[in-house]
Amino acid sequence: MALPPPPPPPRARRSLYQQPPYYQQPPPRRRRGFPCVIVAVLLVGVLAIGGVAGYRVVGFLQSVLNGGNPVQILQQQLDPPAGSIAYKIKHGQRINVLALGYGGPENDAPYLTDSIMAVSIDPVTKRVVEISVPRDLYVRIDAWQDGRKYTEKINAAFEVPNMPRAFGPGPLKPAYTGKDGAGHLAEAVVGGLTGLSFDRYAAVDFKAFRTVVDALGGITVHMDGPLDDCHYPDYHNGYVNHGVPVGRRCPPGAGIHFQAGTYTVSGEQALQIARSRDAIEPEQATDFARAKRQQMIISGIKAKAVSVNGLARAPQLMDAVQADFKTDMDVNDVTALYNLLGHLPDSSIQHFAITDQNLVVDVNGTGGDCGGPRGAFVLCPVDSTYHVWQTVFGQLPLPSPLLAEKAPVQLVNASRNTVDLQQRTTDTLRQMGLNVSDGARHAALLQSTVVDYSGGKYPQTAAWLKDFFGANVVPAASAGITPAPGQQTDGLVVVMGSDYARRWIGQG
């Protein structure tokens, strides 16, 4: 009788570094991530322009934001300098902000950015895209003047400038030193993968997150289903409420528990909902579900922070943010962002979660092709060149007229060996906003084709698919491609051949 496959390795806080002999491996870390709160910028905006006065606010803004004398700030408000956020908004230029969530001093890995979100803002259409980047992605970090590179989880990028001695001797590149060096290194690493050039960064830690939610009097959450996790860690290398390590049977009632429904939660409860990774409910234990819960928490904080009640709690919010919020924004940056985003409806915000259902692969402790150590939980990119990433994120958000067509699209896999091509590409295009379903396998074809069964009803979608897949659009009657069993014969069908499959895995 065949033995069952071994369980996947635990998701350690830090994987094993591939370091020279002088590096001393720190003890294992078991903390989990929390939502990357770009809404911290909105909190500061509430205080910066919300009518709160006095020396307390002046001191707060000088402490949290990049300084400048009042005369200079006023001059830049009237005539924003080129490259500033206010200037880019005024001239309709895209803005990219990297939002980071890190453990903070009460955590045993204080500077690991366990929540990483690239936020891209179109000031013309007032649409926002939030891209959640998984912390377990293994990447190269190029931060040292001598040119050496470390291969490590992406959540270490913010840690390197904050704890340089842990990574061996040698000076860092000047861009990654000083007050904002850690944020700028994280920008460089994430930007190199996504193709996004970041204008600013904002980072907030666990303590600030909890305190902000409590200062707001809690936030409202809507849980689609229950969440029960007996493996949720406490702050003392143990587990909450008699919980146990991953892999052990859950004792009755142990861990954290949240029922389905709409209700108010405290700061600690919001953090638990956002950080949980090992719920007993399979639908809650995925990276996608976790990203979705984090985005729900962000929306809840945003709604409360920009309300009248949020402004009334300004002193508590200042106390919550002042010591635990890092950014290279100045007062005018925050003011401009707040004016643009403060009352933006959730319908204008698009979420894209990078998971092992689309652009990355769970290598199940084998180390994979991206340099990860064996035995550690590591994610590797499907496309090691990241060209597919840059193609996807460079086009978001898709034009509204294209999305308005609501064209039914089906993807059919006609590659030779890429067995999950249609599932992964379907998930990617769905998160981009298209109405896509994955279809059956087709006999192998070299060239991809967009087969139009609609009679030209969806011209913008057809043109976009042609460009994305590098495929010709042909009417169904003249396509010369026999439909695969189970394939739809209406709308648009993309028959993905080996040419696209090679590009998808970075070999095209």
Buried (B, 14 or more C-beta within 10 A) or exposed (E): EEEEEEEEBBBBBBBBBBBEEEBEEEEBBBBBBBBBBBBBBBBBBBBBBBEBEEEBBEEBBEEBBBEBEEEEBEBBEEEBEEEBBBBBBEEEBBBBBBBBBBBBEEBBBBBBBBBBBBBBBBBEEEBBBBBBBBBBBBBEBBBBEEEEEBBBBBBBBBBBBBBBEBBBEEEBBEBBBEEBBBBBBBBBBBBBBBBBEBBBBBBBBBBBBBBBBBBBBBBEBEBEEBBBBBBBBEEEEEBBEEBBEBEEEBEEEBBBBBEEEEEBBBBBBBBBBBBBBBBBEEEBBBBBBBBBBBBBBBBBBBBBBBBEEBBEBBBBBBBBBBBBBBBBBBBBBBBBBBEBBBEBEEEEBBBBBBBBBBBBBBBBBBBBEBBBBEBBBBBBBBBEEBBBBBBBBEEBBBEEEBBEBEBBBBBBBBBBEBEBBBBBBBBBBBBBBBBBBBBBBBEEBEEBBBBBBBEEBBBBBBEBBBEBBEBEBBEBEEBEBEBBEEBBEEBBBBBBBBBBBBBBBBEB
